[in-house]
Amino acid sequence: MNAFILKRRAVMLSAVVGASSMFVAGGGGVANAQATPVSGNAGYYRFRVGDISATVLSDGVTGGPTRVYASDAPEAELQEVLRRAFLPSDHMTLNLNTLLIETGGRRILIEAGAGGTMGPNAGRIFANLAAIGLGPADIDAVVISHTHPDHVGNLRTADGGKAFPRATVFVPKADWEFFVRTDPDLSYMPVSEDFRVRFAAAIKSSLEPFMNDVELYEAGAEIVPGLTTIVASGHTPGMATFLVHSGNDQLLLTADLAYHPIVNVDNPWRPGPDRDKETALASRRRIFDRAAADRIPVLGFHFPFPGLGRMLKTDGGYAWVRANWQF
C-alpha cells in the first residue's frame, strides 16, 4: 500500500478516535454490522433533530459481490482495503436503514425497505415498528428517495395490498417515468440479465398498489415542514437525498450516493449500479462537501446500523466518522 493511502488511513483513524456524537439511542446493544443481524438485538435507534423525534428502523440486510459496489477499484488495492477493514473479500453486506420522523403530528417513514425483493434477510421493518409500539397503519406518509426494490419492496403486502394502508407515498417523478411507466433499459447494471429482469419486475410489483394515488415530486421540494428533498440524480434519473431540519439542528440522509463507507467514502470507488456515473459522482461530491463543510450529521441508508456519523474532508476525498453509540 502506497504512502498516500497510509497517510489517509492515519487521518481517518485519528478522526474516529477523536469523534464524539450528538445522537441519543433508544434501543439495546450494538449488533455486528458486518454479519446477518442476530435475533434479539435491537433493530431501532432513537434520537432527535431539534424538535423532531427520529428513529432509525432496520429492515435487515442485503448485499452482493463487493465488485458491484466498487466498480473501478484496482483489484489488489480493493482486496487490501477489505482485509484491513476485516471485511470478506467477495461479499459486501449492506444494511437497510429506514428513518421514521415524527413532526407536526404526523409519522413519516423515509424509505420503505426491501421486504422480500432483495434476499432473505430483509423485511424486518414491521417487527421493529412493533417494537416501538407502532404498526403500519400508524404511518401517515412514506417518502422514497428512488425506486430501486430495496427502497420500495415493503410497500406491497403478500396479497397485493397496501402495506401502509393510510400512508401517502411520495416518489420522484423522473424515477416513476423511467422505472414504472416504461420497460427500463438496465443494461448498465453490472449483474446478470436474469437479475435485471427480476429487479425491474420487483419495482413495478412493489409500487402497483399505489398506481392510482402516488404523489410524484421533483427533488428540491419540501415534503412537509422539516423535510426537504435535495437533487441527487445519477444513481437513478430522479434520486433525491433528504435534509431533516428543526431549529439549528439538521440531519442529511444520503440514500444511495454511497453503499458502504469503506469503498465509497473512505475510498473514492464508484458504485456499479449508478446509471449515469459522472452525474452520480458530481452529486456525491456536492452533497458530501456540504455535509463536511457544514458539519451536518449524516445517515447512510446502507451503512452499518444505525448508519449515523459525519463526513470528514481529507486531502484525497472523504472519511467516514461513525457516531458513537449513545444509551
Buried (B, 14 or more C-beta within 10 A) or exposed (E): EEEEBEEBBEBBEEBBEEBEBBBEBBBBEBBEBBEEBEEEBBBBBBBBBBEBBBBBBBBBBBBBEBBBBBBEBEEEBBBEBBEEBEBEEEEBBBBBBBBBBBBEEBBBBBBBBBBBBBBEBBBBBBBBBEBBEBEBEBBBBBBBBBBBBBBBBBBBBEEEEBBBEEBBBBBBBBBBBBBBEEEBEBEEBBBEEEEBEBBBEBBBBBBBBBEEEBBBBEBEEEBBEBBBBBBBBBBBBBBBBBBBBBEEBBBBBBBBBBBBBBBBBBBBBBBBBBBBBEBBBBBBBEBBEBBBEEEBBBBBBBBBBBBBBBBBEBEBBBBBBBBBBBE
